[in-house]
């Protein structure tokens, strides 16, 4: 102690600052922010749980439709997707697609009005309802990306209500909401933290790590308390042993990375506008185009034995645990169905379908490496393809590790994920969500510039 001050890192802290820090603990404004953060995280967790239950119910209803008659998907698919696109464009514009690019765009922008175009309770409601209807219609979409936008929208709205003033604080709330959404959707708290750091905040440095951590923990606790500590894709105890263990890592890493990168590049290319007559038809008649996409999904579903509908959770679990017969063409057909679902213009993410495609890819690769346990190759295929799609290798191996409860495969999963992300960048130079977020921002700026009155 020197002159009634404290020495901290060779700097003297005056007693006034110490007293101010003590008083800050009892500050009503700070407690309002803390309570808002906790309440928001709980709310995100509860909404994510209901979203998961609704999605599973929609999947089961569609399965009942298929069992009732194999021809019904040819009616339900076109009608359902056309209805979703019509509702989306009329009442919830901006809710189409994954939801993660919109959240990243909201973090990047400093324009409050533009941020409201990406995140709002109206968009969250539309994302929830229309994703569920899309799953009932047989679309190959996931709910994890939408849950990110829903969580971020909830936090964004609460931030407005409590009047968080600093731009960094508002961005931190959005980041925390998105991370909490991932944690609650996958029941993987660690993955939520890693996803926020690696994927959503690539160009954003802030001092909100405590905010993100608190939100993820609270949302994760709500999910685990309500649904239990379960694993979405089942469990496998398969491990890699011996000097030849690196072979499946390299094979899965290269193939998964290239295919994942090609898929991402396709989505980026399509989001900029489909060329030719098909693009003209999609632009001028989006509802009829969505109906055509629904019909194509029914065709693919018929060829796959109805395995390509929905999120792909159950099919991936059967492949991983070897509890059911899934066609060897599942991976390719699921990829095609996911691509068509995205092109149709309906809300829905690619997280779960990508992991299911990776499981199908692992099943195919296991055929050429028969001496390696099937479960090990499947998890490597999942992490490799997913890392290739999102180009976030740490997020990929953490999610797969937590969702399959296989901690003995950490090193192989890390190696395959890093290799896949590197191979993906050769095919798709810009990460998928970042490219789509930049596109959202450019489109918003273009609309704003057109709407501004020109000087005479």
N, C-alpha and C positions, 0 to 999 in steps of 0.2 A: 504494500500500500504506500503511495507517495502522494502527499498533499491531499489526503482524503479521496483519492481516486484509485482505481484498480488498473494494474498493468495487464493488458491483454495483447499478446503478439507485439510487444514493444510499443504499444500505444496506451496512453492514459485515458481511461473512461471516466468522465466527470460523474460525481454523485447524482447530478440532476438527471442524467440519462438512465442511471440505475433505477432511480425513483420512477421515472417515466415508464420504464419497462415493467416495474411492479404494478403501476396503475393501469398499464395496458391490459394486464390479465383480467382486470375487473371492468374493462371498458364495455359498455352496452353495445356499441357498434361492432366491436370484434366478436362479442358473443352472438350477436345477430348473424354475423357471417358464418360462425362455426355451426350454429344450429341450422342455418340454411343449407350448408354443405352436407351435414349429417342427414337432414331430412331429404335432401335431393338424392343422396346416395341410396337411402332406403327406398325411395320412390322408384328410382331406376331399377333397383333389384326386384321390386314387386312387379313392375311393368314387364321386365324381362322374363320373369317366371310365367306370367299370364300369356305373354307372347309365345313362349316355348310350348305351353300347354295347348294354346289355340292352334299353333302350327302342327303339333302332333295330331290333334283332333281333325284338322283339315286333311292331313295325310291319310288318316284312317278312313275318313269319309270317302275320299277318292278311291281308296282301295276297295271299299264296299261297292262303289259304282262300277269298278272294273269287274268285280266278282259277280255283280248282278247281270251284266252283259258286256262282252268284250267290244261291242260296237258303241256303247255309251260314251267312251272317251272321245270318239269322233264328233260327238255333239257337245259334250260338256267342255272340252278343250277350246274349240273355236269360240263358242258362246261366252265362256268364262273370260278368256283373254281379251276378247273384244269389249266386254263389259268393263273390265279393269282399266283398259286404256281409255275408254270413254270417260269413266269416273275420274281417272287421273288427270286427264287434260282439262276437264270441265271444273272440277272442284279442288284438286290437289296438284296443280302444276308445280314441278320441282321435286316431287316425291318419287319419281321413277328412278330406276337403277339401284345401286348398292346402298348409298347413304354415306359411305366413308369418304368419297371425294367431296361431297357437300360439306362434311364436317371439317375436313382439311382446309377447304376454301374459306370456311367461316373463321378458322383460326388465323389464316393468313391475312384476311382483309381487316382494315381498320374502319371501314365504312359501316356504320350501324344499320343503315337501311338495307344495304346489300347482305349483311350478315343475317338479317331477318328473312331474306329470300331463301337462305340455305337451311335455317333452323327456326322452327316455330312449333307450337303445340298443334296447330292445324296440320302441318306436314307430318308430325309424329303420329297423329291420329290416322292420317291417310296411309302412312307407311305401314302401320300396324294392320289395319283392316284389309288393305289391298294386297299385301303380301300373303295374308291368310287366304283370301279368295283366290289368289294366284296358285297357291299350293293345292287348294281344293280342285282347281281346274286342271291340275297335272303339270304345272310348270316346274322346271328344274331350277329352283332358286333356294337360297338359304336365308335365314333370319338374323344372322350375326351382324352383317353389314347394316341392315335396317335398325337393329338394336343400338348400334353405335350412334346413328343419327337421332334416334329416339332419346337415348340417354343425354346426348349433347343438347338436344332441344329442351329437355326438361331443365337442365342446369342453366342454359341460356335464359330461359323464361324466369327462373328463380332469381338469377342475377339481376334481371331488369326490375323484378319486384322489390328487391332489397337495395337497389341502386348502388351496385358495386361501381365505383368511379374509375378506377385505373384500368386502362386497356389491357395491361398484362394480367390483371386479376380476372377480367372477363374471359380472356383467352384460356387462362388456367382452368376456369370453371368448365368451359367447353371441352377442354382436353380431359378433365377429370370425368365428365359425364360420358364421353366416348369410351374411356378406359373402363369405367364401371360397367358400361354396357357389354363389353367383351368379357369381363370377368363373370358377370351374372349369366350371360348367354351360354358360355362354354363351361361354367362352373370351374373356372381356372383363374384364380386371383393373380398368380404370378404372370400368366400370359397377358392379362389386362395391363399390368404395369409395363411389361416389355413392349407390348404393342403401342402403348402411348408414347414411349420414348423413341422406339425405332421407326415406327411407321407414321404416326400422326404428327409428330413434332420434328420432322427432318430439318426444317428451316426455321424453327422457333426455339429460342433459348429463353427460359424463364426460371424463376425461383419458386415454382409451384409444385415441386416434387412432393412436398408434404400434403398438399391438396389432392394430388392424384393418388398418392398412397392411401390417404384416409378414405377417399371415395371408393377405391377398389376394394379395400378391406371390408368396409361396411356393406357394399353391394354383394361381395362374395359371401359374407356371413349370412346375409338374408337368403341367398340362393341355397347355400348348404343347409341352413336351418330348415328351410321349407321343403326342399327336394332331396336332401341327403347328400352325402359325399359319394356321388356316382361318377362313372366314366361314360361319356357319350358313345364312344366307339368300342366299348368293351375292354377286355384286358388280354394281354398275351405275355407269357413268360419266356418267349423265344429270345435267344441271344446268339451272337456270332462268336465262334471260337476258331482257333487255328490260324495258320499263316495265310490262308486264302480268304479270310474274312473281308479283306479290302476289295475283293472283286465285286460283290453286290453293291458296296458303297459307291464305287466308281460307276458301275453300270446304271444304277438307279439315279445317281447324281447327274450324270450326263443326259440320259434320256428324259428324266423328269424335268430337268432344267430347260432343255431345248423345247420340249412340248409345252411346258408352262409359259415360257417366254413367247412362243408362237401364239398361244391362246391369248395372252395379254395384249400382244401386238395386234391381234385380230380385233379385240374389243376396242382398242384405241382407234384403229382404222375405221371401224364401223361407227363409232361415236361421232366421227367427223362427217359422216354422211355416206350412205351406201351408194356406190356409183351405178350408172346405167339406168335401165328402165325399172329395175327393182327398187332402186333408191327413189325414183320419181313416184312410184306407186306408194311406197312407204311414207313419203312426205305429204302427198296429196290425199291419201286415203289411209290414215294410220289405223283406224278401227278395223277396216277390212283386212289390212295387212296383218294386224294382230290375230284376226280370225284364221288367216292362212297359217300363221306360225303355230296356232293351237292345233290345227289339223296335222301339221308336220310333227308336232310333239306326240300326237296320238299314233301316227305311223311309226315313229321311233319306239314308242312304248310297246306297240304290238310286236315289233321285231325283237325287243329286249325281254319279252315275257313280263312286261309291266314293271321292270326294275329301274327304269330311268325317271320315273315320276318322283316329284318331291325333293326333299333335301339330300337323300342318299345315306342318311344315318344307318338305317337298318341293313342296307346292302353292304355297307362298309364293315359293319359289325360282323355280319355273316362271313364275309371274306376273311377278316382278321382272325376270328375264332374258329373258322372252318365248320360252322354249324348249319350251313345251307349251300345249295347249289346255285351259283351265280354264273351266268354265261361268260365265256372268255372275251366276248365282244363288249362287255359291260362298260369298260373304261372308255373306249372310243365312242360308243353310243351315248354315254352320259355326258361326255365332252360336247358332242354335237347338240344334245338336248339343252345343255346349259347355254351354249352359244345362241341358239334360236330363242330361248327364253329371254336372254338379254336384249337381243335384236328387237323383240316384239314391243319393247317400251314399257314393260310393267315394272313395278317396284320389286326388289328382291336382290339378294346378294349372291356372291360366288364362293364364300368361305366353305360352307359345308359341301356343296357340289364339288369343289376342287379337291377337298380331302377324300371324297368318295371316288373321284376320278383317279386320284393317286393310289387308292386301294386297288382299284381295277388294274392300274398299270403295274403295281407290285405283283398282282396275281399273274399277269402275263409274263413278267420278267422271271418269276419263280419257275416257269416252265423250262427256261433255258439254263437255270442254275438249280437243278433238282437236289443237289447235295446240301443246300442251305435251307434252314427251317422256313416254312411258308410265312409264319407270323413275322419273322424278322424282315423278310423281303417286302412284305406288305407295308409295314410301318416306314421302311426306307422309301418305298414308292410314294407314300402319303406325304412325308416331309419334303421329298425332293420336288414333287410336282407343285405342292403348295408354295414352297420357297421360290420356285420358278415363276409362279403367277404373281406373287406379291413382292418378290425381291426383298424380303425381310427375313433373312436366315435365322436370326436369333428367335424372333417371334414364332417362326415355323417349327423349330425343333422343341421349343418350350410348350407350344400348344399340343403337338403330337405326343410329347412325353407325358404331359399332364392328362391328356384325354385317353391315353391307352394304359396309363399306370405302369409304364415299363422304364424304370430308372437304370436298368442294366445296359440299356442301349444308348446312353447319353452320348458317348464319344462317337459311335457310328452315325447317330442322328445328326450331330453337329457337323461332322465331316461331309455327309451327304447334302445337308442343307446349304453349307457354304459353297460346295462345288456346284450345286444346282443354281444357286443365285448368280454365281459367276458365269455359268453357261447361258443363263437366261439373258444376261446383259448383252451378250453377243447378238441375240435375236431381237431383243426389245431393250433399247438403250435407256429409256426412261421408265421408272417404276409405274405400274398401272394406275394406282390411286393418285399419285402425284400428277401424272399426265391428264387424268380426267378432272382433277381439281383445277389445274391451270386452265383447262378448257371451260369449266364453269365460270371462272373469273373473267376470262376473255369474252365470253358470251354476255356476261352481265355488263361489262364495260362497254361492249359494242352497243347493247340496247340503250344504255344510259346516254351514250354519245349521240345516238340517233334521236332520242327523245328531247335532247336539249335544244332550245330555240336558237336558230342561226341568226347572226348579226346581219342586218339589212345593209 
